[in-house]
Amino acid sequence: MNAEGSTAPPKRRRERRDIHGWLVLDKPVGMSSTHAVGVLKRLFDAKRAGHAGTLDPLASGLLPIAFGEATKTVPFVMEGRKTYVFTVRWGEERDTDDAEGRVIARCEERPTSEAVCALLARFTGVIEQVPPRFSAVKVEGERAYDLAREGELVELAARPIEMHRLEWVAAPDRDQAILSADCGKGAYIRALARDMGRALGCFGHVVALRRTAVGPFDERSAVTLEALERLAGPGTDANGRASLLPVAAGLAALPALRVSSADAGRLARGQSVLLRGRDAPVLAGWVSVSTQGALVALAEVEKGELRPRRVFNLPRP
């Protein structure tokens, strides 16, 4: 008999599994990125999981989630470009720079489509951007959004970000504009909408935001939560795992280098390997290393030497 007086045996916790690979979730509106990782981690009974680039609860779209050894490749996905389609509502600025916040400024003026299009070049390229007060940026060890929620006036410094592309899409009505953007790491679309509204003299904030690409991943590889719940349910383990992309999918932007089994063994033990011979590749910087179709390590090439930085512990294909 257990502590509650029942004779039924206590339920055993399901054992977590070693699952390795990438899953590109089409995150729905209303779910935080952290919650999404937790849901999929439970769904696949995975030991380790993490995401590559936070999506706000208000936003939908691509949230790449790394399982197991794929977590070692997360920084390389986060360094890649992100593509967004977003809607700006003119006439109000909010403290969160999106529709969930409190209105802090209003204006009756509305910009013309021509005025918005004329402004796009000013926000394209390398620009200075102050992150939103409600953001994950750290201020003396504290997250800015935690300080803002406690009522503290957070002063964040401007920092350079790169907006590779910023284009007009449509205007559903005089209050709104739909835009599309490609940007680099650290850029905030909410801050972009805020700054455009200020530049136009009418204020603005984001009311809809969808991410359509992250690094090597686009919508063609995305899976909805509903589809995953069907695939990863009881008795459908094989189909659930079929949704995973290989660990190497996160390294598409890196040069790939094949080595011999002997050199792979040295790298796996943390030993450097010399790139010798007439046919030795001329490389520098980070590379992904494999042997016989199996990913071995992330390494740096320095002065003709291959130095392992992160070794993968993956089952052989």
C-alpha positions in Angstrom: 0.0 0.0 0.0 1.4 3.4 -0.9 1.3 6.7 1.1 -2.2 7.5 -0.2 -3.6 4.2 0.8 -3.8 2.7 -2.7 -2.5 -0.8 -3.4 -1.8 0.1 -7.1 1.9 0.2 -7.9 3.3 3.7 -8.4 3.6 4.9 -12.0 7.0 4.6 -13.5 8.4 7.7 -15.2 9.0 7.1 -18.9 12.6 6.8 -19.7 14.1 9.6 -21.7 15.8 8.6 -25.0 18.9 9.6 -26.9 17.4 11.3 -29.9 19.6 13.3 -32.3 18.6 15.7 -35.0 16.7 18.9 -35.9 13.0 19.4 -36.0 11.6 22.6 -37.6 8.4 23.5 -35.7 5.8 25.8 -37.3 5.1 27.4 -33.9 1.6 28.6 -33.4 0.7 32.1 -32.0 0.3 32.1 -28.2 3.1 29.6 -27.4 6.4 30.7 -26.0 9.6 29.2 -27.5 10.5 27.6 -24.1 7.1 26.0 -23.8 7.4 24.7 -27.4 10.7 23.0 -26.6 9.2 21.4 -23.4 6.2 20.1 -25.4 8.4 18.4 -28.0 10.8 17.1 -25.5 8.0 15.3 -23.7 6.4 14.3 -27.0 9.6 12.5 -28.1 10.8 11.5 -24.6 14.1 13.2 -25.5 16.9 13.7 -23.0 18.1 17.0 -24.4 16.5 19.7 -26.6 16.9 23.4 -27.2 15.9 26.0 -29.8 17.8 28.1 -32.2 16.4 31.7 -31.9 13.5 32.8 -29.7 10.1 33.5 -31.2 7.8 35.7 -29.1 4.4 34.2 -28.2 2.7 36.7 -30.5 4.8 35.4 -33.4 4.2 32.3 -35.5 6.5 30.4 -37.9 9.8 28.6 -37.9 11.3 27.5 -34.6 14.2 25.1 -35.2 14.5 22.7 -32.3 17.7 20.7 -31.8 17.7 17.3 -30.1 20.7 15.5 -28.5 23.9 16.1 -30.4 22.3 18.6 -32.6 22.4 21.1 -29.7 26.1 21.4 -30.4 25.2 23.0 -33.8 22.7 25.6 -32.5 25.1 28.6 -32.6 25.7 28.0 -36.4 21.9 28.1 -37.1 21.5 31.2 -35.0 24.2 33.0 -36.9 22.2 32.5 -40.2 19.7 34.9 -41.7 16.1 35.1 -40.6 13.2 36.0 -42.9 10.0 37.6 -41.5 6.7 38.8 -42.8 5.1 41.2 -40.4 2.3 43.7 -40.1 2.8 47.2 -38.6 -0.2 49.1 -37.2 0.4 52.9 -37.3 -0.9 55.4 -34.9 0.2 53.8 -31.6 3.5 53.0 -29.9 3.4 50.4 -27.1 5.8 49.6 -24.3 6.4 46.1 -25.7 6.5 47.3 -29.3 3.8 44.8 -30.1 0.0 44.4 -29.7 0.4 42.9 -26.2 1.7 46.0 -24.6 0.4 49.2 -23.1 -0.2 52.2 -25.3 2.4 54.9 -24.5 1.9 57.3 -27.4 -0.8 58.0 -30.0 -1.0 59.9 -33.3 -3.9 60.6 -35.7 -1.7 60.9 -38.7 -1.2 57.9 -41.1 1.6 57.5 -43.6 1.0 57.0 -47.3 2.3 53.8 -49.0 4.8 56.0 -50.9 6.1 57.5 -47.6 6.7 54.0 -46.1 8.4 52.7 -49.3 10.7 55.8 -49.4 11.8 55.0 -45.8 12.8 51.4 -46.4 16.3 52.1 -47.7 17.1 54.0 -44.5 16.5 50.9 -42.5 18.4 48.5 -44.8 22.0 47.5 -44.4 24.0 47.8 -41.1 22.0 50.1 -38.8 22.0 51.0 -35.1 19.0 49.5 -33.2 17.9 49.8 -29.6 16.3 46.5 -28.5 12.8 46.5 -27.1 12.5 47.1 -23.3 10.7 43.8 -23.2 13.5 41.6 -24.6 15.9 38.9 -23.5 18.9 41.3 -23.6 20.8 41.2 -20.3 21.3 44.3 -18.2 23.8 43.7 -15.4 23.0 40.0 -15.4 19.2 40.5 -15.5 16.9 40.0 -18.5 15.5 43.3 -19.7 11.9 41.9 -19.8 12.2 40.9 -16.1 13.2 44.4 -15.1 10.5 46.0 -17.3 7.8 43.8 -15.8 8.9 45.0 -12.3 8.4 48.5 -13.4 12.0 49.5 -13.7 12.9 52.0 -16.5 15.3 50.0 -18.6 17.8 52.0 -20.7 19.2 49.7 -23.4 22.1 50.8 -25.6 21.9 50.8 -29.4 23.8 48.2 -31.2 24.6 47.4 -34.8 22.4 44.9 -36.6 22.2 44.0 -40.3 19.0 44.3 -42.3 19.8 42.5 -45.5 16.5 43.1 -47.2 13.4 45.2 -46.3 10.5 45.3 -48.7 6.9 46.5 -49.0 4.3 43.8 -49.4 0.8 45.4 -49.1 -1.5 47.8 -47.2 -4.7 46.1 -46.0 -6.0 49.5 -44.9 -4.7 53.0 -44.0 -3.8 51.9 -40.5 -1.6 48.9 -41.4 1.3 47.9 -43.7 2.7 44.4 -44.4 6.4 44.2 -44.9 9.0 41.5 -45.4 12.6 41.4 -44.1 15.8 39.4 -44.1 17.9 40.2 -41.1 21.0 39.0 -39.2 21.5 37.8 -35.6 20.3 40.1 -32.8 17.8 42.1 -34.9 14.3 42.8 -33.5 11.4 43.3 -35.9 9.4 44.9 -33.0 12.1 47.6 -32.7 12.2 48.0 -36.5 8.4 48.8 -36.5 8.8 51.2 -33.5 11.7 53.1 -35.2 9.9 53.3 -38.6 6.8 54.7 -36.8 8.9 57.3 -35.1 10.7 58.2 -38.4 7.3 58.6 -40.1 6.0 60.8 -37.3 3.0 58.5 -36.6 4.2 55.8 -34.2 3.8 52.1 -34.9 3.9 48.6 -33.4 3.9 45.0 -34.7 0.5 43.3 -34.7 1.4 40.1 -36.6 4.8 38.5 -37.2 5.7 35.2 -39.0 9.2 33.8 -39.4 9.5 31.9 -42.7 13.2 31.0 -42.7 16.1 30.5 -40.2 19.6 29.8 -41.5 19.4 26.6 -43.6 15.7 25.9 -42.7 12.6 27.2 -44.6 8.9 26.4 -44.6 9.4 23.3 -46.8 10.8 21.5 -43.8 8.4 22.8 -41.2 6.0 20.6 -39.3 3.0 21.8 -37.2 2.4 20.8 -33.6 -0.8 19.0 -34.5 1.0 16.8 -37.1 3.7 16.0 -34.7 1.2 15.0 -32.0 -0.3 12.5 -34.5 3.1 11.2 -35.6 4.7 10.9 -32.2 1.7 9.4 -30.4 1.7 5.9 -28.9 2.7 3.2 -31.3 4.0 5.7 -33.9 7.6 6.1 -32.8 9.1 5.4 -36.2 7.0 8.0 -37.9 7.7 10.5 -35.2 11.4 10.1 -35.6 11.0 10.4 -39.4 10.2 14.1 -38.8 13.7 14.7 -37.6 16.4 16.2 -39.9 20.0 15.0 -39.5 22.3 16.8 -37.1 24.4 17.9 -40.1 21.3 19.9 -41.4 22.3 22.7 -39.0 25.7 22.9 -40.5 24.8 23.6 -44.2 26.6 27.0 -44.1 30.0 25.4 -43.1 32.5 23.8 -45.4 32.3 20.0 -45.1 35.5 18.0 -44.8 35.9 14.3 -45.1 38.7 12.5 -43.3 40.0 8.9 -43.0 38.8 6.6 -40.2 42.2 6.9 -38.6 42.0 10.7 -38.5 38.4 10.6 -37.4 39.6 8.5 -34.4 42.2 11.1 -33.5 39.7 13.9 -33.7 37.2 12.0 -31.5 39.9 11.7 -28.9 40.4 15.5 -29.0 43.7 15.3 -31.0 44.5 17.7 -33.8 45.1 16.4 -37.4 47.5 17.8 -39.9 46.1 18.4 -43.4 49.0 17.1 -45.5 49.7 16.3 -49.1 49.3 17.9 -52.5 45.5 17.4 -52.4 45.0 18.8 -48.9 42.1 21.4 -48.8 43.0 25.0 -48.4 40.7 26.0 -45.6 40.5 28.3 -42.6 38.0 28.7 -39.8 35.2 26.4 -38.8 34.4 23.2 -40.7 32.2 20.2 -40.2 34.1 16.9 -40.3 32.8 13.5 -41.3 34.0 10.0 -42.2 32.1 7.4 -44.2 28.9 9.4 -44.0 29.1 9.9 -40.2 29.5 13.3 -38.6 32.6 13.3 -36.4 33.3 16.8 -35.1 33.2 20.6 -35.5 36.7 21.7 -36.0 38.8 24.8 -36.8 41.5 24.9 -39.4 44.5 26.9 -38.3 47.8 26.9 -40.2 47.1 23.6 -41.9 46.0 21.9 -38.8 42.5 20.5 -38.0 41.7 21.2 -34.4 38.5 19.6 -32.9 36.3 22.0 -30.9 33.1 19.9 -30.5 33.1 16.1 -30.9 29.9 14.3 -31.8 28.8 11.1 -30.1 26.4 9.8 -32.8 25.5 6.2 -33.6 27.0 5.0 -36.9 24.7 4.9 -39.9 
